[in-house]
Amino acid sequence: MEEQQSLEAIMGLIMYGGNAKSDAMEAIQAAKKGDFELADKKIADAENSLTEAHHSQTNMLTQEAQGKHVAVTLLTVHSQDHLMTAIAVTDLAKEVIDVYRRMAEMASEK
């Protein structure tokens, strides 16, 4: 894989992974305040960023499968770490938001 393409894909993983994680954390904070509309929007934003990150990752995997090897550097590992963390945080954020939503529903029933 050409070095410039590789660097762009790696930076895409870092950027979109970071955006997804930030949006997921903002979604939790919105749910904590009872703003579920904003929480849902932030989760959607996180999922869109994860989709973009996956496009970068797929590009790297496709190049690798075509024999255009990507050098495994600390930056490459870091980018994968960002993506995996963002996925985990987004998944967990959905669960936390669901708990806050249920708590709000129970409080309104009383």
Phi, psi and omega in degrees: 000135179301140185303319180295316178297318180299314180296320179296318179295317179297314180294328175298318178298316181294313183294307183291324176297317178296318178298317180298316180297315179298315179297321179295319178293322176295326178296318178298315180298321178295316179296322179301326179273358180087008180266080185285335176295314178293320179301316180295321179296316181295323176295318177298319177298317179299315180295323177296319178295321178296322177298316178297320178297319179296326176298317177298315181296318180298322177300316179295317180295322178297315178299317179298317180295334179273005177089005179263087189291141176263129177292130178273105180245173176300324179294321177297314179297317179301318181295320178293323177298317178301315181296312182296321178295317180298320178296314181297316181295319180295316178298315180293321179301320178301319180291318180296317179299319178299319178296313178299320180297315179295320178298318179295320179295318179295321180294324181284340178283341184280000000 
